């Protein structure tokens, strides 16, 4: 079985992002973290907007499935 890591787009300044990271670690879910600096406006880039048009964090991506806050 080929297990790929969940990609988590997070800014640890955000409480919601910290909660997602704690959940991933506690449940030993394989993951990678892509740091998105809200203070620098990285959540408003065209690349991130394609991922989440609402431009909010956190975002989880797993094998092409993207989970965002709506």
DRENLUMTI-351480 format. One record per residue: residue in three letters; residue number from 1; x, y, z of N, C-alpha, C, CB in turn. Coordinates in pm, whole numbers, plus 50000, padded with zeros to 5 digits. Glycine has a CB too. Layout:
BEGIN
NODE  ALA  NUM  X  Y  Z  X  Y  Z  X  Y  Z  X  Y  Z
...
! end
This chain:
BEGIN
NODE  UNK  1  50085  49882  50000  50000  50000  50000  50089  50124  50000  49904  50000  50122
NODE  UNK  2  50063  50215  49908  50141  50337  49895  50070  50450  49970  50163  50374  49747
NODE  UNK  3  50127  50492  50081  50068  50598  50161  50140  50728  50131  50074  50565  50313
NODE  UNK  4  50064  50828  50087  50123  50959  50064  50087  51050  50180  50075  51019  49929
NODE  UNK  5  50174  51144  50206  50153  51235  50317  50048  51340  50281  50284  51302  50357
NODE  UNK  6  49968  51375  50378  49874  51486  50364  49958  51614  50364  49766  51487  50480
NODE  UNK  7  49926  51705  50274  49996  51833  50271  49909  51934  50345  50025  51880  50123
NODE  UNK  8  49965  51994  50449  49892  52090  50531  49948  52230  50506  49899  52053  50682
NODE  UNK  9  49864  52321  50464  49902  52460  50444  49862  52533  50572  49833  52524  50316
NODE  UNK  10  49963  52583  50645  49938  52637  50778  50018  52765  50803  49973  52534  50884
NODE  UNK  11  49967  52847  50894  50042  52955  50957  50019  52937  51106  49996  53100  50905
NODE  UNK  12  50124  52905  51179  50108  52869  51320  50069  52987  51409  50235  52809  51371
NODE  UNK  13  50058  53107  51352  50002  53220  51427  49852  53196  51449  50026  53355  51350
NODE  UNK  14  49792  53122  51357  49648  53092  51362  49620  52977  51457  49595  53060  51221
NODE  UNK  15  49525  52996  51548  49488  52890  51641  49431  52770  51567  49386  52942  51744
NODE  UNK  16  49352  52795  51464  49294  52684  51387  49403  52601  51321  49197  52738  51281
NODE  UNK  17  49507  52665  51271  49618  52593  51209  49694  52511  51312  49714  52691  51139
NODE  UNK  18  49715  52567  51429  49783  52492  51536  49701  52369  51574  49807  52581  51660
NODE  UNK  19  49569  52384  51580  49482  52271  51615  49493  52160  51511  49336  52317  51629
NODE  UNK  20  49498  52196  51384  49512  52095  51277  49645  52023  51291  49501  52162  51138
NODE  UNK  21  49752  52097  51317  49884  52036  51332  49887  51940  51452  49992  52145  51348
NODE  UNK  22  49829  51981  51562  49822  51894  51681  49744  51768  51648  49757  51969  51800
NODE  UNK  23  49632  51781  51577  49552  51665  51538  49632  51569  51451  49425  51710  51464
NODE  UNK  24  49702  51622  51352  49782  51537  51262  49890  51462  51339  49846  51622  51151
NODE  UNK  25  49959  51534  51428  50066  51470  51505  50012  51368  51604  50148  51577  51580
NODE  UNK  26  49907  51404  51676  49849  51316  51778  49801  51184  51717  49733  51385  51849
NODE  UNK  27  49744  51192  51598  49691  51074  51531  49792  51007  51438  49567  51110  51453
NODE  UNK  28  49917  51055  51443  50027  50997  51365  49993  50987  51217  50062  50859  51419
NODE  UNK  29  49929  51092  51165  49895  51098  51023  50016  51152  50948  49768  51188  50999
NODE  UNK  30  50068  51079  50851  50182  51129  50774  50144  51261  50706  50229  51024  50668
NODE  UNK  31  50228  51362  50725  50196  51493  50669  50323  51573  50641  50105  51571  50765
NODE  UNK  32  50307  51670  50554  50410  51771  50532  50342  51905  50555  50474  51761  50388
NODE  UNK  33  50420  52003  50596  50366  52135  50624  50422  52235  50524  50397  52180  50769
NODE  UNK  34  50332  52309  50463  50368  52420  50376  50333  52546  50454  50292  52414  50234
NODE  UNK  35  50435  52620  50497  50411  52741  50575  50363  52853  50484  50538  52784  50651
NODE  UNK  36  50250  52912  50521  50192  53024  50448  50185  53141  50547  50048  52988  50389
NODE  UNK  37  50263  53244  50523  50269  53358  50615  50156  53456  50584  50407  53430  50605
NODE  UNK  38  50056  53456  50670  49943  53548  50653  49991  53693  50660  49834  53521  50760
NODE  UNK  39  50083  53720  50751  50134  53857  50769  50198  53911  50642  50234  53861  50883
NODE  UNK  40  50251  53822  50559  50316  53862  50433  50220  53854  50314  50438  53775  50407
NODE  UNK  41  50097  53816  50340  49998  53808  50233  50013  53688  50143  50003  53930  50152
NODE  UNK  42  50084  53585  50189  50106  53467  50105  49978  53390  50077  50207  53376  50170
NODE  UNK  43  49876  53412  50156  49747  53345  50133  49668  53411  50020  49664  53345  50260
NODE  UNK  44  49719  53523  49967  49651  53595  49860  49720  53579  49725  49641  53741  49894
NODE  UNK  45  49820  53492  49718  49889  53470  49591  49797  53395  49494  50022  53391  49613
NODE  UNK  46  49820  53409  49364  49738  53336  49267  49745  53184  49287  49782  53371  49125
NODE  UNK  47  49862  53132  49324  49877  52988  49344  49790  52939  49460  50024  52952  49370
NODE  UNK  48  49793  53013  49571  49714  52972  49687  49565  52993  49661  49757  53050  49812
NODE  UNK  49  49530  53100  49589  49390  53127  49558  49330  53016  49472  49377  53262  49487
NODE  UNK  50  49410  52954  49386  49362  52839  49308  49328  52723  49401  49467  52795  49203
NODE  UNK  51  49406  52709  49506  49385  52601  49603  49262  52630  49689  49509  52583  49692
NODE  UNK  52  49251  52754  49736  49138  52794  49819  49093  52935  49779  49175  52789  49970
NODE  UNK  53  48988  52947  49699  48941  53078  49655  48902  53172  49769  48824  53060  49563
NODE  UNK  54  48871  53115  49887  48837  53200  50002  48961  53259  50068  48757  53119  50105
NODE  UNK  55  49079  53212  50030  49209  53261  50081  49221  53248  50232  49229  53406  50040
NODE  UNK  56  49168  53139  50287  49174  53116  50432  49258  52994  50462  49033  53100  50491
NODE  UNK  57  49310  52991  50582  49386  52877  50634  49309  52818  50752  49531  52920  50676
NODE  UNK  58  49328  52694  50782  49416  52594  50722  49353  52532  50598  49449  52486  50823
NODE  UNK  59  49441  52468  50518  49400  52390  50401  49473  52257  50407  49430  52467  50266
NODE  UNK  60  49400  52149  50380  49461  52016  50372  49443  51964  50231  49398  51919  50477
NODE  UNK  61  49549  51904  50177  49543  51845  50043  49589  51700  50054  49632  51925  49942
NODE  UNK  62  49507  51610  50001  49537  51467  50009  49501  51401  49876  49461  51400  50126
NODE  UNK  63  49602  51362  49801  49581  51294  49671  49483  51369  49581  49529  51153  49695
NODE  UNK  64  49497  51500  49571  49412  51580  49483  49284  51630  49548  49377  51500  49364
NODE  UNK  65  49248  51576  49664  49130  51624  49738  49175  51739  49827  49064  51510  49822
NODE  UNK  66  49107  51852  49817  49143  51970  49895  49031  52000  49994  49170  52093  49803
NODE  UNK  67  49068  52009  50121  48972  52040  50228  49002  52180  50279  48979  51935  50343
NODE  UNK  68  48901  52268  50271  48918  52406  50315  48802  52446  50405  48927  52502  50194
NODE  UNK  69  48819  52559  50469  48709  52619  50545  48622  52693  50445  48763  52715  50658
NODE  UNK  70  48494  52674  50453  48402  52745  50362  48309  52831  50440  48322  52646  50276
! end
